[in-house]
Amino acid sequence: MNDDAFLSITDLSVGYGATRVLEHLRLTIGRGEFVALLGASGCGKTTLLRAIAGFVAPSAGAIAVAGRDVTRLPPDRRGMALVFQSYALWPHMSVAKNIGYGLKLKGLPRTAIDRRVGEIEALLGLSGLGARKPGALSGGQRQRVALGRALAVDPQILLLDEPLSNLDARIRLKVRHEIRALQQRLGITAVHVTHDREEAMAMADRVVVMEAGRIAQAGTPEEIYNRPASAFVAAFMGAENMLALNGTVAGDKIHIAAGPHHGAAAVPRDGRVLASGALEARFRAEAVQLETLDAPRATEGLALSGHVEAVSYLGGAWRHSVRIGQTPVFADAEHALAPRTAVRLTIPAEKLFLFDTPSPSGAAAPATDTHPTATRASRPDRVREPVIS
Amino acid sequence: MPLPLLGLLLVLPALAVIVLLFVVPLAASVVGAFVVADGFGLGNFVKTFALYTPDIVFTVLIVSLSTALIGAFAIAIGGYLTLGENPRAVAILRWLYRWPMFIPFIVVGQVLRTFLARNGLMNNVLIGAGLITPLDATSFLDWRGIVIAFVWKQTPFVALLVAGAMASVDRGTLEAARNLGASRARILIEILVPQVATTLMVSLVLSFVTMMSVLSVPLMINAQSPTMITADIAFRINAYGDYGVANALGLVSLAISACAAIVYLRHSVRERA
């Protein structure tokens, strides 16, 4: 997909004062590709976008567009247009003036500007609003004016800095499909910054998950979602449930040793690079088959036993908080099970993500001698801090 | 006691202060402008315009020119503080530009008197630097001296308000313009200044009214004719005890100030439309 490396970022480092925000970052983006930079606040995704746009000077590394080095060029000479999180519309100018300003700066004649502004307004469904000031528009309309202002100058690369975060939830779902459709229609290369994993997956060809100034994983939405490269990526992509296991890697199989609250299981290695010993297992609440302990076992996989502590309806499924030994995990089921019910959780092999437990086993690792299956769960409402190895 | 009465009682002290210290003297001055020897009439105004029309025109021109220059300098200072890319220069300017605000008008007049005189510091420096010969040295203690004093004293005040307003402008709006290729001058004029236009207008109107009422600067720098209305008012009272003409002159300067306020109001109404 990105063989031609239209936008290439090589060994990019950016720091503010003594703090390093980006560290030797490498990324290539193909022509016409839609890439989402996904990460929690402070991971450096906006800094990366601003460095690409030319608003942040890198301390090392290079940025090239179609083989041309743009690292030291001012923002307007890079063939890129940035859509700001706050939209940054000029409140004293009408919609038409906002959209046409870039063309005016290029010295185009007035008739050409008017024609292009008309095209952009029609493209974005803003026809008839040209004379309004931004203050008289709704959030969604402002967002489209900001997009129109960026597209009017016909940039090679469109940079989007959390452009949907100021919209309310329902409009956001609509606008993200609109932006994606527009990007495909225009065939423009786009880099989109977001902290919303669903938004990143819905919009992008490729998702780049960032963690503490580095790329944790880059791949298609399916790859990121189904084959997370690290515990951090797994947690960020929703696999918040965490268990500590012991396993032995043998050939194409990983044999998980039985513990007081789970049975033994063998899962395919599937190309994973793992060492035998303490493993960190992660899985999503919706990946679990939840049934009462006395029901016949329907699915293959790792079976855990515990009891229901609480249950709530999320719409579509009931979310159960289940205690496995000392560890609470979340598990979804179509039917609600009453609190204190003894249950079995079965996690199919392909939905069980396994990683080496980071060493040294200080505060981060559970004490395995007293409770072999003692686990540490992370709270789903909070992004887990990256484990430092 | 019924609640409305209690409320009235509570605002009464403030109201009394305004009425006694502001409304009554203003009314007395306005009425006084129309008092002539045999009752009421326009005699004071006839005399005012006959004697002081050049001074009224002079005052309007001086204060208008000063206001325009103050606006230009304040935009330049605020613009550099907001858009300047050399952090050290910005820090120095930020520290420096406010000082004249804390110096009273009379001290400004005194300082500029010694600085701008024919054998003052400015000419001595220029002669010493070989830029002009002693024969070319002229005194700036005329209309130019008043304008320099006003601009020097009032620019920091306007710059302070304008720079504050500029600092609160969404920086994204500046970066968006830069992203599309606008130069810093264009960003200043087309993006930044329009967003702080209201603050700029308000502070310029306030400056205009302040300059209309300064007595010390024209007395110290420009003790010749034509001079400013304030000097004429002082002269009418001190030399002749002529409160009638003094009040008429005061009313004229009030009318000029009101014109500035009306210009501002019309502008802000159009902005909102």
Interface residues (C-beta under 8 A of the other chain):
Chain A: A53 G54 F55 P74 P75 D76 R77 M80 A81 L82 F84 Q85 S86 Y87 A88 L89 W90 P91 H92 M93 Y101 G102 L105 K106 R149 V153
Chain B: D170 G172 T173 E175 A176 A177 R178 N179 L180 G181 A182 R186 I191 P194 Q195 A197
